[in-house]
Amino acid sequence: MTSDINTDLDLELDGLLQEFQDVVEELKAPSLSKPHAYQHVLQEAKSRTGLGEDSGVEDSDYSSEASLGNSLNTSEEELHTAGITLAPKAKLGDTRELESFIDMLDRELAEM
């Protein structure tokens, strides 16, 4: 039984290594006639790993934040202030943002 498992793993590994080698060869000399030759491989990989499904994380969570210190053109001043978040000053009695945050939390809890 162990030899059957090892044989299956060897065959699967050989197939993956051959697929990898084929991709490497294609990247060395890309064919213009097949611009989407590996689209099916990508879709298959996504379906195997579950990446095609909703992860629950919205893209906007990452894109809305500025990434200071992540560029070669970042100034020294920006590097020193990277950990400091500049928020607009709240006015006394202005609770709209807090109320909307609480409403959002209430909706999330209601969905659970």
CYANA upper distance limits for C-alpha pairs under 8 A (distance plus 0.5 A):
  1 MET  CA      5 ILE  CA      6.99
  2 THR  CA      6 ASN  CA      6.68
  3 SER  CA      7 THR  CA      6.46
  4 ASP  CA      8 ASP  CA      6.65
  5 ILE  CA      9 LEU  CA      6.61
  6 ASN  CA     10 ASP  CA      6.47
  7 THR  CA     11 LEU  CA      6.63
  8 ASP  CA     12 GLU  CA      6.65
  9 LEU  CA     13 LEU  CA      6.47
 10 ASP  CA     14 ASP  CA      6.48
 11 LEU  CA     15 GLY  CA      6.66
 12 GLU  CA     16 LEU  CA      6.72
 13 LEU  CA     17 LEU  CA      6.54
 14 ASP  CA     18 GLN  CA      6.56
 15 GLY  CA     19 GLU  CA      6.64
 16 LEU  CA     20 PHE  CA      6.60
 17 LEU  CA     21 GLN  CA      6.59
 18 GLN  CA     22 ASP  CA      6.63
 19 GLU  CA     23 VAL  CA      6.80
 20 PHE  CA     24 VAL  CA      6.72
 21 GLN  CA     25 GLU  CA      6.67
 22 ASP  CA     26 GLU  CA      6.65
 23 VAL  CA     27 LEU  CA      6.62
 24 VAL  CA     28 LYS  CA      6.76
 25 GLU  CA     29 ALA  CA      6.99
 26 GLU  CA     30 PRO  CA      5.48
 26 GLU  CA     31 SER  CA      7.58
 31 SER  CA     35 PRO  CA      7.51
 38 TYR  CA     42 LEU  CA      6.79
 39 GLN  CA     43 GLN  CA      6.76
 40 HIS  CA     44 GLU  CA      6.55
 41 VAL  CA     45 ALA  CA      6.61
 42 LEU  CA     46 LYS  CA      6.66
 43 GLN  CA     47 SER  CA      6.70
 43 GLN  CA     52 GLY  CA      8.37
 44 GLU  CA     48 ARG  CA      6.72
 45 ALA  CA     49 THR  CA      6.73
 46 LYS  CA     50 GLY  CA      6.18
 46 LYS  CA     51 LEU  CA      5.27
 46 LYS  CA     52 GLY  CA      5.70
 47 SER  CA     51 LEU  CA      7.03
 47 SER  CA     52 GLY  CA      6.41
 51 LEU  CA     55 SER  CA      7.94
 57 VAL  CA     61 ASP  CA      7.77
 58 GLU  CA     62 TYR  CA      8.30
 59 ASP  CA     63 SER  CA      6.98
 60 SER  CA     64 SER  CA      6.31
 61 ASP  CA     65 GLU  CA      8.01
 68 LEU  CA     74 THR  CA      7.74
 68 LEU  CA     78 GLU  CA      7.02
 68 LEU  CA     79 LEU  CA      7.25
 68 LEU  CA     82 ALA  CA      5.97
 69 GLY  CA     74 THR  CA      6.41
 69 GLY  CA     78 GLU  CA      7.34
 69 GLY  CA     79 LEU  CA      5.80
 69 GLY  CA     82 ALA  CA      7.07
 70 ASN  CA     74 THR  CA      7.78
 74 THR  CA     78 GLU  CA      6.84
 74 THR  CA     79 LEU  CA      7.43
 75 SER  CA     79 LEU  CA      6.97
 76 GLU  CA     80 HIS  CA      6.90
 77 GLU  CA     81 THR  CA      6.84
 78 GLU  CA     82 ALA  CA      6.32
 90 ALA  CA     94 ASP  CA      7.09
 95 THR  CA     99 GLU  CA      6.50
 96 ARG  CA    100 SER  CA      6.60
 97 GLU  CA    101 PHE  CA      6.68
 98 LEU  CA    102 ILE  CA      6.70
 99 GLU  CA    103 ASP  CA      6.60
100 SER  CA    104 MET  CA      6.62
101 PHE  CA    105 LEU  CA      6.77
102 ILE  CA    106 ASP  CA      6.63
103 ASP  CA    107 ARG  CA      6.75
104 MET  CA    108 GLU  CA      6.76
105 LEU  CA    109 LEU  CA      6.62
106 ASP  CA    110 ALA  CA      6.58
107 ARG  CA    111 GLU  CA      6.80
108 GLU  CA    112 MET  CA      7.12
